[in-house]
């Protein structure tokens, strides 16, 4: 059901140090590291993310990505979210900057959280 979860941090470097320490005994490590985000888990499945952004409000949003079976399911999620009153953050599309095969849609739920549906099985037409 859950593909990955992300939290925004007031101090990303301090949070990296904290999660490096507390996740190591559980067998997890930081496997991806970018300027404004990092992922923990395995190289094939970085399922827990930390991030930061400029001008972050005191009430930081949560990011939850739900697994979608295919591209059609991502579109169905997007359509249902819009009909239910969600704000569109990113309409359904490929995100090759994440990795080949990544296809998702992002919306803001009624409480301001960043909710995504994603499939990792996208194959563009030749």
N, C-alpha and C positions, 0 to 999 in steps of 0.2 A: 504494500500500500504506500508507504513513505519511500520516496526515492532518495531524497536528501533533506536536511534541515540546516538552516543558517541563522545565526544570531549576529546582531550588530553590536559592536563593542565601543565603549568610550575611549579606551586605550588599547589599540590592537596589539602592540608589542607586549604589553603586560598580560593581555589575554592569551597570546601565543605561549608565553612562558608558563602561565597557569595550566593551560590545557596540554602542553607538552608534558608537564609533570604528572598531571592526574590521569591522563589517558595511557601513558606508558605502561603502568602496571596491568592495564586491561588488554595490552597487546596492540594498541593503536598508536600510530605516529602521524606526524604532519607529512603529507605526501605531495601536496601542491602548495606553492607559495608565490603569491603575487603581491604587488605593491599595496593593494587595498583589500586583499582577501587571502585566505589560506584554507586548505581542505585537509581533513583527517580521515583515516580509514586505511584502505589499501589503494595502491596505484590504480587498480581497475575500478574501485568503488569508493571515491572520497565522499562519504555520506554525511559528514558533519563539517560545517563551514563557519568560519569567523570572518567578519568584514567590518569595514568602517566607510564612512563617506563624510564629505564636508558638510557643515551646518546640520549635523544630526540632532534632532530634537531630543529632549529628555526622555520621552516615551518612545523607545526604539522599537521599530517593527520587527516582527519575526518573519522568516522566510521558510515556507514549507512547500516542497515539491512532491506532488503525487505521481505515481507511476501510471502511465497511459499505455495501453496495449499497442497503439499505432497512431499514425497521423490523424486518422479520422476521429479517434477518441480525443486527441488534443483539441481539434476543432469543435467537437461536441461540448467539451468542458468550457471552452471559451464562449460559445454561444449561450450555454446555460448560465454562466457567470454574468454575462452582460444582461441577460434577461432578468436575473435576480438582483441587479443593481450594482454590480461591481464596476470599479474604475479600471479601464484597460491600461496596463503598463506597457506590455508588448503583445501585439497581435500574434497569432500562430505563425511561426516561421522557423527555418533552420537557424541554428546558432553554431556555425562552424568554428567560431572563435573559442567555443568550449571544447568541442571535439567533433570529428566527423560522425554523422549519424544522430546528432543531438537536434531534436525538434521540440519546441515548447511554446507555451503561451503563458503570460504572466498577468495577473490581475491583482488589484487591491481589494481585499474583502471589506465588509461593512465596518470593521473595527480598525482598518488601516494596515492590516498585515499583507505581505507580499506572498500571494498564493500562485503556484505554478502547476501545470500539468506537463509532463515530459515523457517522450519516448526516445530511446537510444537506437531505434531501428530504422531511422530515416535513410532512404537511399534516393538521391536525386535522379531524375530521368537522364539518360545519357544524351 
